[in-house]
Amino acid sequence: MVRRILLLLGVSIILGLIWVLLILLSPYDWYVLSGDSMEPTLQENDVMLVRLSPDSWKRGEVVLFQPEGAEWMHVKRIAACPGDQVEANKTGLYVNGRQILSSPQTPLGPLQVPEGHVFVLGDHPENSSDSRDFGPVPLEKLEARIDFVIYPFSRIAPVSSEKEEGK
């Protein structure tokens, strides 16, 4: 019995070390979330595995970037890509004519997202500073894509490209 426990412990430690080495030797890093603008998808103090400089960026992905003049990194979801049309009014926020937020918004647009930029939103838009405030984000400012929550252990999961409902 003791021998079996020691074997399981040894295998667990070896697998953990392999996982850590894969992270250290790969294009991944980790980031701790501060704030609640991405709830319920991400929560304050979540530790996330981030893919540094992916080859491309897609609508729905959650990204890490630092807006011009900001003191800290932001985590937001890409809501619109270059060439997309964004408009907000008292009935909601629309991308290419499709409603993505149904709550009243400060009037915006219509705005065509410029080439080389994306329009980002927090998943908790009532408590988010995002492209509605600071405008489209240049692609070169995007530093990483959030791929996975790795801590707390009760929340270990991949980060979906679809916004979670609830809140």
CORUR-V758654 format. One record per backbone hydrogen bond with DSSP energy under -1.0 kcal/mol. CO is the residue of the C=O (numbers start at 1). NH is the residue of the N-H. If there is no record, write none. Layout:
co | nh
CO | NH
CO | NH
//
This chain:
co | nh
1 | 5
2 | 6
3 | 7
4 | 8
5 | 9
6 | 10
7 | 11
8 | 12
9 | 13
10 | 14
11 | 15
12 | 16
13 | 17
14 | 18
15 | 19
16 | 20
17 | 21
18 | 22
19 | 23
20 | 24
21 | 25
23 | 26
27 | 52
29 | 50
31 | 48
33 | 45
36 | 39
37 | 124
38 | 42
43 | 46
46 | 33
47 | 150
47 | 151
48 | 31
49 | 147
49 | 148
50 | 29
51 | 145
58 | 61
61 | 78
62 | 146
63 | 76
64 | 143
64 | 144
65 | 74
67 | 70
74 | 65
76 | 63
77 | 121
78 | 60
80 | 119
81 | 84
84 | 113
85 | 96
86 | 111
87 | 94
88 | 108
89 | 92
89 | 105
92 | 89
93 | 100
93 | 101
94 | 87
95 | 98
98 | 95
101 | 93
108 | 88
111 | 86
113 | 83
114 | 117
116 | 139
118 | 137
119 | 79
119 | 80
120 | 131
121 | 77
124 | 127
125 | 128
130 | 133
130 | 134
131 | 135
137 | 118
138 | 141
139 | 142
143 | 53
144 | 64
145 | 51
147 | 159
148 | 49
149 | 157
151 | 47
152 | 155
153 | 156
157 | 149
//
